[in-house]
Amino acid sequence: MASQHTQGHPRNSSINTGLCSFITIEITRQKKEKMASECMGKSVWPELLGVAGEVAKRTIEEENSLVTAQIVTEGTIVITDFRCDRVWVWVDETAGIVTRVPKIG
């Protein structure tokens, strides 16, 4: 009689891999949010989404003198360590407009 055991089935393996990846990403996101809440001063700037990158950089540095805002073009690879003194300002390549909510990290 054939076994109904499917643990080694490729479909189950890909589901497990996807679930593990999701859990790892979610835990990493939660850790970064907790660390950001421990940083001094303003830590997130949702109001800057869609504005010019240079304007966003200037605003961020004026509102929190403890950080340096760095403009980064979408698709650029950046270091992923967490730092309370850094804000990535992600912009699109063509217009230099902020594409992600800037936050400490």
C-alpha positions in Angstrom: 0.0 0.0 0.0 1.4 3.4 -1.0 2.1 5.8 1.9 0.1 9.0 2.1 3.0 10.7 3.8 3.9 13.9 1.8 6.5 15.5 4.0 9.2 15.3 1.3 6.9 16.5 -1.5 8.4 19.4 -3.4 5.2 21.5 -3.1 5.3 21.2 0.7 9.0 22.1 0.7 8.4 25.3 -1.2 5.5 26.3 1.0 7.7 25.7 4.1 10.5 27.7 2.6 8.2 30.6 1.7 6.7 30.5 5.2 10.1 30.6 6.8 11.2 33.5 4.6 8.0 35.4 5.6 8.6 34.7 9.3 12.2 35.8 9.1 11.3 39.0 7.3 8.5 39.8 9.7 10.8 39.2 12.8 13.5 41.4 11.2 10.9 44.2 10.6 9.6 44.0 14.1 13.2 44.2 15.6 14.0 47.3 13.4 10.7 49.0 14.5 11.6 48.3 18.1 15.1 49.7 17.6 13.8 52.8 15.8 11.5 53.5 18.8 14.6 53.5 21.0 16.3 56.2 18.9 16.2 59.8 20.0 14.0 62.4 18.2 11.7 62.0 15.2 12.2 58.6 13.5 9.7 58.5 10.6 8.6 61.0 7.9 5.5 59.7 6.1 4.6 63.3 5.0 7.7 63.3 2.7 6.5 60.5 0.5 6.3 61.9 -3.0 8.4 65.1 -2.5 11.8 65.9 -4.0 14.6 63.9 -2.4 16.7 67.0 -1.6 13.8 68.6 0.1 13.2 65.4 2.1 16.9 65.2 3.1 16.9 68.9 4.3 13.6 68.4 6.2 14.7 65.2 8.0 18.0 66.7 9.1 16.3 69.9 10.3 13.7 67.9 12.3 16.2 65.5 13.8 19.7 66.9 14.1 21.0 63.5 15.3 20.5 61.8 11.9 22.1 62.1 8.5 19.7 61.6 5.6 21.2 59.8 2.6 19.5 59.9 -0.8 19.5 56.5 -2.5 18.1 55.7 -5.9 15.6 52.8 -6.0 17.4 49.5 -6.9 20.7 50.5 -5.2 22.1 47.9 -2.7 22.7 49.4 0.7 24.0 48.0 4.0 21.3 46.5 6.1 22.7 47.2 9.6 20.5 49.3 11.9 21.7 52.8 12.9 19.9 55.5 14.9 21.9 58.2 13.0 20.9 57.3 9.5 17.8 57.7 7.3 17.7 56.3 3.8 15.8 58.6 1.5 14.7 56.3 -1.4 14.0 58.2 -4.7 13.1 57.2 -8.2 15.8 57.4 -10.8 14.1 59.8 -13.2 12.6 62.6 -11.1 14.4 62.1 -7.7 11.0 61.9 -5.9 10.8 60.0 -2.6 9.3 56.5 -3.2 9.4 55.1 0.3 8.5 56.6 3.7 11.9 57.8 5.1 12.7 56.3 8.6 15.6 55.8 10.9 17.5 52.6 10.1 
